[in-house]
């Protein structure tokens, strides 16, 4: 498994054995703005979540988004990355089953744009995080 001990997204997030907090989000299922199946505006919900994370005091060291960033065809990746880019703390993503249902090309571009493989591990302070991808056997790492 690729190990990313000093990934640029998390460089300097925490030093040594310092105590820290992080935020975990999942199942964003971002679609185009205005695409609201079942009356759920996923983009607006993520806008709100980013605002809430940015308002935390003290701020978390980083955010981990654990899968299903976009939904099915993957049209939501550019919007998801745009909204997540407003976070005032570093973030990393890992894939979920909807990220590869029909969105393999879009997922590959999104992960490559962040410099992340589809599965990896990284260190923050004295902690080691492992990001697994249940779909890894079906998809080649970028």
Secondary structure, 3 states (H helix, E strand, C coil): CCEECCCCCCCCCCCCCCCCCEEEECCCCECCCCCCHHHCCHHHHHHHHHHHHHHCCCCCCEEEEECCCECCCCCCHHHHHHHHCCCCCEEEEECCCHHHHCCHHHHHHHHHHHCCCCCEEEEECCEEEEECCCCCCCCCCC
